[in-house]
Structures are given as C-alpha cells and as structure tokens.
Amino acid sequence: MTIKTTAVVGSGTMGLGIVQVFAQSGLPCVLFDVNSEALAKAKTSIDKNLQFLVDKGKMTAEEKQVVLGRLSFSTDFTDVKADLILEAIVEKLEAKRDLFQKLAAQNAETTVFATNTSTIPVTQIAATIPHPERIVGIHFFNPAHIMKLVEIISGRATDKTVAESCYELVKQLGKTPIHAADAPGFIVNRVARHYYVESLKIAEEQVCSIEDLDALMEASGFKMGPFKLMDLIGVDVNFSVTQSIYNLFHQDAKFRPSRMQQQLVDAGLHGRKTGRGFYEY
C-alpha cells in the first residue's frame, strides 16, 4: 500500500499533534474540524511547536515554512479525501461510526480509515462501515509530536496488509510502533490505568497529599507524577478513558472511576487547558 496523502478529523490536542507529525515527515495533510475557531487555535499551536524547534536549533526557519506548506485547514467536509484518514474526535462509538460512514461515501474503497481511540474496540467501530478490512487503530499518545510510542490495533476484520502498512508508515514518521490486539484499553491504557486509579484511591483515603504522591512517584523514576500527568492529559479525558475501560471489563472493581476525579470534571476543572485541575496553573 502507498500512502501519499493524509487527513485528520478533529483539531483538538491529539489531532493537531498528529497532523504536525505527518507534515514534518513529508506528508501533505488536511486538518478538518467543524469549528473554525478550534482550527485557528490548532494552527497557532502548530506554529508555536515548530517555532520552538527553530529556537532550539533543531529546524531552520525555511524548513518550518516547508512543513507549514504541507498543511491545509478546512471546515468543508468534502475536503477530507486522502489515502489515509485518521479520526481524533470525541470518544464515542456512534460518533466515530457516523464519521466513517460519511467518509466512506466520498472516498475510494482503498482509503485507510484509522481511529485514534484510546479504548473503544476497533471491531465495534468497523462493524457498520463499508469494507471494514481497511479500518485500523493508530493510537498516538499525548503530546503526539513528542511521544514516540504508537499502538497499531487490528480489529477482527482488519486486513493484515493494512496493519503492516500502517506499522511501516509509523516507523517512517520516526515513531516506535507496536502491534496490539483489540482488547479493552489495548496495552498502554490498560497498564497505566492503575497508575492513576490507585493514586486516586490513596488520595481519597487521605493516606497522603497529591503533592507527596507526585513527589514519591517522580523520586521512584517516573518522569511525571500521576496527578501532574492527569492535568497535562486532561482530567476529563483521563476520567473518560477510565470509565470506558471500567465498562468494557464489566465493572471490574479494580478499574472503578474515582469520585474525586469526577467531581473535578463536573466542576469544569480539567487541568492545564482550563487553568486548574488537581493543581492551579
């Protein structure tokens, strides 16, 4: 399979990071969002990310302009046509299915549809989409333009050639791909869940403060403590992933979402992006 053009649907934190990765690797990419203001913010964020590389001497000003020249930003859905289209929208099954059904109507049967889902089984997403064999999970981690690991998830119907082509593409992006089975939480989110869940339980039981917990984990070798990391990822996003895994494992108690975390989400305190979460920014 040859992938020469790409498109990303969803201009949030993950979406903008992924299009930056595609463009830096030489692939033309369309970033689509229904919200023009969100697109404008994404464009500004990508420009800042690239300027940071220029300031650090890792990219020239000319190279930055070449990368930006590979990007286009659109609120016109008919522009979303490419060899590979990746969705980075809300973590809801029906929303993803609806998107891929609409994309299937205006793209070739050979277009690869990729989902950046954190937890929803690829098999469920592909179930109602024409040619489900071309649907695959390509799960980047936040921030996508920095984090190296990418999970390649094959659903029940995913063609092996599609999965292998995406694996090789991710290598060309300078990332580290791994194949993962279509299991709840895949690999990383399943393993990492207890880094958050157990830390939240300790905080709920007032065994120690969140500051001490973060300091303890960082002193143990982790780059960021669990509460700092949840604020970076987004308290709401992290909570949503935990809820999804909890339900996919049929309410297994070890994955129980935290009441403390839900309270922050209900209050709109989602971490760095809102200026306050477990910490104030």
PyMOL commands that set and color helices and strands:
alter all, ss='L'
color gray80, all
select helices_A, chain A and resi 13-24+36-55+61-69+77-79+93-106+122-126+132-134+160-172+188-204+210-219+226-233+235-248+253-255+259-266+272-274
alter helices_A, ss='H'
color red, helices_A
select strands_A, chain A and resi 6-9+29-32+71-74+84-87+112-115+135-140+149-154+176-180
alter strands_A, ss='S'
color yellow, strands_A
deselect
rebuild
show_as cartoon
